[in-house]
Structure formats: structure tokens, C-alpha cells
Amino acid sequence: MDADVVIAGAGPTGLMLACELRLGGADVVVVERLAERTGESRAGGIHSRTLEVLDQRGVLDRFLAEGELQPVGHFSGLYLDFDESESRHPYPLMILQSAIERLLEEWASELGVRFRWSSPVGGVHQDESGVTVELDTGDAAPAALRARYLVGCDGGRSTVRRLAGIDFPGTEPTMTALIGDVELPDLPEEYVWVRRRPAGDYSAIAFEPGWYRVITSEYDRVPGRDEPVTFEQLRQSLIRVAGTDFGMREPRWVSRFTDAARQAARYRAGRVLLAGDAAHIHFPAGGQGLNMGVQDAVNLGWKLAAVVRGEAPESLLDSYHAERHPVGERVLQNTRAQSALVRPGAQTDALREVFGSLMVFDDVNRHLRHMLNALDIRYPVDGDHPLEGRRVPDADLDTSEGAAYVSELLHSARPVLLDLGGSADVAAAVKGWADRVDLVEARSADELWTVPAVGEIPAPAALLVRPDGHVAWAASADEALDPAALRTALATWFGPPLRG
């Protein structure tokens, strides 16, 4: 084997997955069709749940140092409020995708991830023991890498998805948006956010001094997928929609997107898996795409590493599709709704007015906010404790080594059994998994924990936290602890116990 895992694509999803796999002890090679980074920055922000997972790995400060927190968000251009009680990181971080990729690549290199640039995937052949990945490097004979698994993180037009024979059903585009980073010397405002006009809508957002992210959207016209995109097209589109180009000049890059929404029918085909845009594409409303891809990677990474290490059965990989496919479906649905809500016309004007009047109610605002920040996701579980399946709150703890947050216990990407009640049954139950699960005894600094979409609940007596920060098992303080249920959860997620 040349590697345990080959990852196709060095975007945010592929880079995050590579880091997760290395933390889990897997040998990783990332192959990328591009010769170098383009500097394009399609995405421009990180939501709460992604900030949390970066914090769980101890690297969040790198990103906070280069971005700017924003106290508001939006649903189709209608503003949302955020709740500071729901997360230690409640606000979105404005940061360009180019910076996100650079920081993730630096981290990946520190962890020992290997990269091969100018190496597009040309063939995929899998068998019982592994997968052979052919690379079109331009040489007379294609290069090949042999690995135990291949993960396609190679975008919406994924070659890996096509070669694996995975269907990509969905809805066709109904509009076209142009996007570019340019100078706008004649813009009379500091920024423009989703300004709707009879011909479409436009935004002009200042990410850096002197530079604007300009986005124009025009409806009921969809060019061919391979039609070239030019600066002049963006300029003319802004004139049609806004009536002026605001002196647009000096383009850094220009691109196009639509409201096409598609999702892979399955996220796994044998030894080939998909993550990020290779698994789902949608209208980029609310900036959910990059965040969902990074969260795909965090869900898959620890599972794939455990299988590679031989500690968990290959069937654990099936839980990746079971947990992440419904999340993708929800995002596709809410972005379709946002696309419909921004179309021009008197009917949509009326709909937005009614919709906006509903958003003043806390329950509606909270429901829409959770669609975007992913704090309310609950994976399928057998238990009935309100924490099971959900991301663990980043609670304040008192440990033998002093004060700590739950997130600090996850820096090594290992599962944690957190004993908050001092039960001897907890320590006894985990003995068979002591090689792969960290037992931490602590006390909760708070009697109540805030859980998004649930509310306040009593601090648990104990909980088993997966490396991705989701709770696999929890015990209430006012009920007898069930060691058998704990052992079942340990075996389900982290493989059979050690013998002896």
C-alpha cells in the first residue's frame, strides 16, 4: 500500500479529512488536479458548529486571528439573530476560503499529510483488499497509488463519484449567478447585501480593504456548464441588475454558480467514499456548503481511521451515510427555499414580507438559525437521553488538573468517557476499551446545560463523547446508571473490547 487513504481534492473538505485521519493514525496522501492554489475564495465564512469542531482540535485561534466575527446572519437576505447561550462560538466568522485552505494546509503539513499536485484522478479500481487510483500526471504511462480507501473530495463535478458509479440526482438550475472579487471605487455605501431589483439581485461585500465580493443573480436564464466566464460578463450583469457598474475594475477572479441542487445517492461504494461538494451541491445561500463539507470530514475521519487501525469493523463506515445524508438533504431543501424567496416579482415581495413578519418570533428565528449553524443536528440513536446523538455542549468542568472545557478534552481526536458523577461502574465498564477511549473524571461547573433545539437540561452523570464531538451515550444524574448500555455503546462505536 502507498497509503492507508488517498483523498482526491485539496479543498477545505479534503484538507480537514486529511487532518482528522492523521490525528487518528492513518497514513494519508492528498492528490489534487491543480498545479497550485488559484487564490479564488468562493466561500466567505465559518458557522458555529464548524468553529466548534476547530476548537475541539485546538486550532481555532489560527482562524479567529484572520477573520472577523459577525453578530448577525441571514436566511435569504432576511436577518437572523444569534443566541450566545447556545454555543461558546455563536457568531459566524467572516474569513475567505483562500485563508481557510491555507491554514488547513499548514496544519495538515504539520501532521505529516503528503500532497501530490497536478495529479487528477483518471481511474479507480477496487478489490477486496484495497483500491488502485490512477493519476493522469501527463506522463506517457499514468501513475498509480494503492490504498485501502479512496475518498472523493473533488467537487461538484467529482471524477471519483463518476468512476465509482454513484448517481447524483437532484433539481436542475433555474438561475445564474456571477461572482468575483473586484474594486468598486464608485460604490456609495459601505456594503450592499442582497438588494433585489426587477432584473435580479446583487450584493457587494467588503472582505478586505478596497476589495469587494460582488455577486449578481439573474433568473430564468441558464448558460451552458462549460460556457466561459469573463469579467465583462460580470460587469454587464451588474449594470443590468443595479443600473451601474460602480466603476468596477481590477478583477482578481470571476466565476459562476446556479441553484442546481444534487446529492449523491450513496456516500459510500465499497472502498470509495464521498464528502463535501462531491456528495452534495446546492445554491450557496447562507454559506452552508463549506461548513457542511468540513463537518462531513469530521464525521468520517475518526471512523475511517478506526477501521484502518483494525479497531472497528468496516460496517462502521455505513454510519457515515446514515448520519450525513439526511443532513445534506435538509441543506438542499433550505437552500431551495432561499432561492425561491429571493426571486424578483410582486408575488415574492409579498411572500418575503409575510416570511419576515414570522421571523420576529423566537421559535421561528431559532428554527431557521439552526438550519444554518447546524447546532441542532441529532444523529440516529437508540437511547432516549436528550444529549444522545447531539453535539456535546462545551460545558465548564472542574477536573483534578483544574478548570477545563469539554472541547479541550477532544484535541487528540480520541473518544472521551466523561464521568461527572464519580461512579465506579463507569470506570469498570470502560476497562476493555482503555487503549482507545480516554476516561476523564470531572465535575460540571453548572447544574444546567443548554442544548440547542431542546433547552436547558440537568447536567448528566456521565457521557460518552465520540471524536467528532457527538454524544454516543449519556446517563442522567437522577437515574441508575446502566453499565450494559454503556458497554454496548462502546462496542458499537469503538469496536470490541480487548481480551483478558
N, C-alpha and C positions, 0 to 999 in steps of 0.2 A: 504494500500500500504506500502511495505517495503522501497520503494524509488520511486522517480519520474522516474529515468532512471537507468537501470542496463547496465553496459558496460562489455562485455566479452573480456578480454585481457588487460594486463598492460604494453604493449609496448609503443613506442612513440606516436602512434596514439590514443590509448585508454587513455593514461595519458593526452595528450593535450585536448582531448574531455572532459575529466572529469573536467579539469580546466576551460574550456570555459563554461560548464554547471553550475559550481558553481558560476562563475562570473555573470551568468545570473539568479541566484537564485534558481536553481534546486537542489534537493537532489539526490546524486549520490552514487551508490555502484559499485566498480570495482571488478569483480571476475576473478581470474587467476588460470589456471590449475596447474602451477608450485608452488612448496612449497616456493621457494625463487629465487632470480635472479641468473642466471648461470654465469654472467661475460662475456658472449660472446658479441662480438662487430661487428656484421655483417656490419653495415653501418659505415661510417667514415667521414661524412661531412654534412654541412648545407649550402644550397644555398641562394641567395639573398632574394628571396621572403619569405622564412621561417625566415631568420634573421629579415626581416621587421615585420612580424607578432609577433615575440617575442618582438621586440622593441615596437610595438603597445600595448603590455601588460605590459611594464615596467620591463621585466625580462631578457632582452638581455645581460646585463652586467654579469650575472651569467655564461652564456655560453662563452662569449668572454674571461673571465678570465681563462677558462680551455682549450681553443682551440688555433689554430694558423691560421690567415688569409693567404690565398694563392692568389697571384695576377694573376694566370692563371688557366684555366680549359681545358677540352679536349672533343672531340667528337670522340669516338672510338680510343682513343690514339693519335689523331691529335690535336695539341694545339690550344686553343682559347684565344683571348684577351677579356678583360672586359672594360666597359666604366664607368668611375667614375661619369659621368653626369646623368646616368640612375637611380641611387639609392644612398641613404646615406650609403648603405652596398653593394657595387658592387662585393666584392670578396667572394668566398666560405670560410667557416670556417672549418678547419680540426679538428674534435673532435670525439672521439669514441662514438659509440652508447651506451655503458655502462655508460658513463658520462652523455649523454643526458637523459637517463632514470632516472638516479639518481637525476639529477637536476629537471626534471619534476615531479618526485615522491615527492621530498621535497616541491615543490610549491603546488602540489595537496594536500598534507597533511596540509599545512598552510591554504588552502582554505576550509578544512573540508571534503575532499573526504574520504569515507570509503573503505577499502580494505578487500577482503576475498581471502587468498591464499589457495592452494591445493583444489581448487573448480572448476573443469572442468564442463562445461555445458553438461548436459545429456539429457535434454528435453526442448522443447519450446512449449507453448500452449497459443495462443492469442484469445481474445474475444473482444466484443465491448468496454469494459471498461479498458482493460489492458492486460498484458502478464505475464504468470507464467513461471519462469525459474527454471528448476530442476537442482540441482547440485549433481554430483557424488562425494561426500565427503569421501566415503569409509565406511560410516555407513550403518547399516542394511537397513534403510529407507533413501532415498535421501532427502536432504534438498531442500527447495524451497523458492524462492523470488518472491514477487509480485510487479510489477512495471507498470507504464503507457507505457513505451517504453523499448526496448532492442536494443542495438547497438553492432553488432559483429565486434570487432577489433581483432579477434583471429587468424589472419594469413592466409597464402595461403591455408591451409587445413581446413579452417574455419568450425567448427561444427555448428555454428549458421547459416551460409549460407546453409549448407546441410539440417538442420532441418526446415529452412524456405522455402525450396523447390525452391531456386533460382538457375537457371542454371549458369554455369561457362564456356562458350565456349571460344575457342582460338586455338592456334597452339601448336603442340607437340614439345618436345625438340629435338635438333639436335646435342648437345654437352654436355660435362660435365666439370664443373669447381670445383676444390678443393680449400679450403681457410682455413688458420689457422694463429694464432699468435705464432711465434717461435723465437728462437735465430738463427742467421746466422753468426757465427764468421768468416767464410771464404769468405763472400761477398766482392769483391774487390772494390765496388762502394758504394756511399752513399745511393743510391736507384736505382731501376730499374722500368721503367714504360712501361707496355705493350710491351715487347720485343718479337717479332714474330719470330718463328723458324719453320722448316719444320714439326715438330710433334705437333705444337700448339703455345701457347704463355704463358709468365709468367710475374709477377710483384713482386717486393719486396719493400715495402713502410715502412719507419720508422715512426711509430706514437709515440713511446716512446723510450727513450734511451735504446739501447741494444735489442729492440724487433722489429720484422718486421711482417707486414701483407703480407704473401706470398699467391699468387693466381696463380694457373696453370689452363690452359684451353686446353682440348683435344677434337677433333671433330669426329663426326660420330660414337661415342660410348656413349651409354646412359645406365647406370645401373638401376636396379630396384629402385623404390622410397624408399623402406624400407631397401635397402642394407646398412649394417653398414659402417661407415666412420672411418678410422683409421689414426693415424699419419704416419704409414708405407706407406699407400696409397699415402698420400701427398708427402712423401719423394721420392717414386719411380716415381711419376708423374713428379716431378721437375727434376729428373735425365733424364727421357725420353725426356723432352722438352728442358732443359737447358744443359744437359750433365753432371751435377754435382748437389749435394745437398747442396753445400756451407757450409758443416758442420752442417746442420740443427739439432737442439736439443731443448729440454725443451719446448714441445708444451703446450700452455695454453688451446687451444681448436682447434678443426678441424671440418669443415662442408663441405657441398656440395651444389651447385646450378646448374641450367641449363638455357637454353634460352627459356624455355616454356613461352608462353605469353597468359594469360587468363584474362577475365574481366567479372564480374557479369553482367548478362543480365539486371538486375534492381538493383538499390541500396536501394530500399525500397519495402517491402512486408507487408503492413498493419502497425503494430506497431513494426516491426523489420526492422532495417536499417543496412547497411554495410559501413565500412570505412577502409582505409589502405589496407594491403595485402589481407584482406578478400574480398575486392572488386576488386582487380587487382594485378596480378603478372607479372613479366617481367624480362628479362635479366638486371642485375644491372649496366648497362653502364651509366656512368655519375653520379652515386649516386642519382638517382631521386626518388627511392621508398620511403624512409623515409620522404623526403620532401613532396612528393605528399600526403602521409598519414596525416601528420601534417596539411597540407592545406585543406584536406578533413574535418578534425576535426574542423578547424576554420570556414569553410563554414557551417557545420551542427550545431555546438554548439549553436550559438545565435538563430537560427531558432527553434531548438528543445526546448530551454529554453523559448522562447516566447510562443510557443504552450502550454507548461506545465503550464506557468503562466496564461494562458487563455487570453492573449492579442492578439494573432494572430490565425487565423483559421488553422486547421490541413492541409489544402491544401498547406500551405506554405512549408511543408516538401517535396512536389513534386519538388520544385525548386532545391532541393539538387541534385537529379539525373540529372535534366535538365542541371545544371551548371557543375557538376563534372564529369559526364560520358564522355562527349566529351574531357575533359582534360586527363582522363585516356586513351582514345583511341589514342590521339596524342602521349602520352608517350610510349604506346605499339608499335606504329609504328616507332618511332625514335630509340627505343632500338632494334627492329628487324633489322633496317638498320645498327646500330652499330655492332650488332652481325655478320652480313654478311660482314661488312668491315674489320673485324679482322681475318677472317678465313685464314689459310695458303694457299699458292699456288701462281703461277705466275699471274693468272688472277686477284686475289685480290691485288697482288702487284701493278699491272698496275692501277687498279681502285683506290687504295689509292693514287697513285701518281697524277692521274687526280683530284681526290677529294681534295687533299691537295693543288693543284695549284689554285683551285677555292676559297679556304678558305682565301686567301690573300686579296680578295675583301671585302670591309667593309660590303656591304649588305649581303653577304653570311655568314660572320663571325657573324654579328648581328642576322641573322635569326636562326642560329644554337645555338648561345648563349642563345637566348630567349627560345628555346626548353628546355634547361636545367634549367635556373634560374627562369622560369615562370613569368617573369616581364611583358610579353606581353599579358597575359590571359585577354580576354574580354568575360564576361558572356552575354547571350542574353538580349537585351534591346529593348524598343520601341522608345526611344529618339534618336536623331542624334548628340548630343554633343559628341565630341571625348573622353571626360572623362567618359561618362556613361557606366557602365559595367566593367570598368577597375579599377585596384588598384589606390588609390589616391596617387599622388606624396607627398613625405614627405617635403612639402614646408616650408620655413621660414615664420613665421607670427609675426605681431605686434598686441598684444592684450592689453586690459585695464590693465592686470596684468603683462605686459612685454613681452619679446620675447619668442616664443614657436615654436615647430614643430607640424605639423599635427598629427604625431604619438602620441604625448603626450596627445592629446585630446581623445585618444581611450583606455587609460589604464583601464578604468572601463568596457570596452566591451559594451558600450551603443552607439546607433546611434548618430551622430552629424550632426546638420544642421549648416553649416558654412556660415555666412553672411559676405562677403568680400566687399559688395557694399553699406552697410548701408540702405537697402531697408526696408521700413515699411511693405511692402507686405510679406516679409519673416517672420517677427515676427508674423504678423496676421495669416498667413497660418498655422503655427505650433502650435497654441494655443490648439487645440484639442488633441495634442499628447505631451503636455508639461510634462506628467508624465513619458514618456518613451523615449523622444528624447531631447538631450541637444542642446540648441541654443547657439552658440558662435559667437560673433561679433568680427571681426578682420580685418586686412589689410594684403595683401600679400606684403612681402618684395621685391618680384621680379615681374617684369611686364610679364615675360615669364616663363612657367613651361615646363620641359622636360618630355615627355610621351614616354616610350619605344614603338617601332613599329609605332609611329606617328611622333615624332619630337617635336619641340618647339611650344607651343600654348599660346595665351594670357591667363593670369590668369583669372579664372572665376569670375563672380559677386557673385555667391552663389553655394553651392553644398551640397547635402545630402549624407553623408557617412555612410554606413552600419557598424555594429560592426566588420565585417571581413576586413574592410578597402577598400571595393569596393564601387564605386560611384553609387548610385541609381538614382540620378537626378542632373543635373547641368544647370546653366544659364550663358550665355555669357555676358560679360560686354557691348557689343555693340548692344544688342538686348533687347527688352522689356521683363521683367520677367513675366512668366505665372503662377500665383498662383494656378490655377486649375490643371496644370500639377504637381506642387509640392504636392498638396493635394492628387492627385491620387497616386503618388509615396509613400507618407507616408502611405496611406491606404493599398497599395499593399504589402508593406514590413513589416509594423509595426501594422497592424490591424486597426479596425475602430476607429474614434476619440471618445473622452469622450463626453457624452451628457451634454448639458447645457453650 
